[in-house]
């Protein structure tokens, strides 16, 4: 028969093994849960990276104020050139009408005084 101290040691050894097993199971559960959370964070970061690359692409296409101002000035210059050309044509027609006595000298001067480029 075994001594009482041997039985106590064996019981203690079994208790330690049981506690060790429970601790290892808890650590494994924690590790699995942590892995799951890290995978979730990696997926979230991947989504954020994709969003940022989309924003980066958009920012490369955004028109700056200086660029827009320059293009508007170019357009204004082109429009002024077209309007001046048309104004000269209309002035020529008015002159022709006055020379042929279709309109009076007074009408001629008043028509030439009209916008966009009045002649005085």
WOUR-V85050 format. One record per residue. RES is the residue in three letters. PHI is phi in whole degrees, -180 to 180 (999 if undefined). PSI is psi in radians with two decimals (none if undefined). Layout:
BEGIN
res;phi;psi
RES;PHI;PSI
RES;PHI;PSI
END
This chain:
BEGIN
res;phi;psi
UNK;999;2.56
UNK;-85;2.68
UNK;-77;2.79
UNK;-62;-0.64
UNK;-68;-0.60
UNK;-68;-0.72
UNK;-63;-0.69
UNK;-67;-0.71
UNK;-66;-0.73
UNK;-64;-0.73
UNK;-64;-0.72
UNK;-65;-0.71
UNK;-63;-0.75
UNK;-65;-0.69
UNK;-63;-0.72
UNK;-65;-0.71
UNK;-64;-0.74
UNK;-63;-0.79
UNK;-64;-0.73
UNK;-62;-0.75
UNK;-63;-0.76
UNK;-64;-0.71
UNK;-65;-0.77
UNK;-63;-0.70
UNK;-63;-0.72
UNK;-65;-0.73
UNK;-65;-0.72
UNK;-64;-0.75
UNK;-62;-0.77
UNK;-62;-0.74
UNK;-64;-0.76
UNK;-61;-0.78
UNK;-64;-0.73
UNK;-65;-0.73
UNK;-59;-0.78
UNK;-60;-0.76
UNK;-66;-0.69
UNK;-65;-0.70
UNK;-62;-0.73
UNK;-62;-0.76
UNK;-65;-0.68
UNK;-62;-0.73
UNK;-64;-0.74
UNK;-62;-0.78
UNK;-64;-0.66
UNK;-62;-0.74
UNK;-63;-0.72
UNK;-64;-0.72
UNK;-61;-0.77
UNK;-63;-0.74
UNK;-61;-0.76
UNK;-65;-0.65
UNK;-67;-0.61
UNK;-65;-0.72
UNK;-65;-0.73
UNK;-60;-0.77
UNK;-62;-0.70
UNK;-66;-0.73
UNK;-65;-0.50
UNK;-72;-0.33
UNK;-100;-0.07
UNK;-71;2.33
UNK;-83;2.32
UNK;-84;2.82
UNK;-63;-0.74
UNK;-61;-0.77
UNK;-62;-0.79
UNK;-64;-0.75
UNK;-59;-0.76
UNK;-63;-0.78
UNK;-66;-0.67
UNK;-66;-0.66
UNK;-65;-0.72
UNK;-60;-0.79
UNK;-63;-0.75
UNK;-60;-0.77
UNK;-62;-0.75
UNK;-63;-0.76
UNK;-65;-0.71
UNK;-62;-0.70
UNK;-63;-0.78
UNK;-64;-0.79
UNK;-64;-0.73
UNK;-61;-0.72
UNK;-62;-0.80
UNK;-65;-0.66
UNK;-63;-0.68
UNK;-64;-0.70
UNK;-64;-0.80
UNK;-64;-0.70
UNK;-60;-0.69
UNK;-65;-0.71
UNK;-65;-0.74
UNK;-63;-0.77
UNK;-62;-0.76
UNK;-61;-0.77
UNK;-64;-0.65
UNK;-71;-0.70
UNK;-64;-0.60
UNK;-87;0.09
UNK;64;0.53
UNK;-81;-0.61
UNK;-123;2.76
UNK;-82;2.92
UNK;-61;-0.67
UNK;-64;-0.79
UNK;-62;-0.71
UNK;-57;-0.87
UNK;-66;-0.70
UNK;-68;-0.64
UNK;-68;-0.69
UNK;-70;-0.39
UNK;-80;-0.14
UNK;-73;2.78
UNK;-67;2.88
UNK;-87;-0.38
UNK;-128;1.46
UNK;-65;2.51
UNK;-109;2.26
UNK;-111;none
END
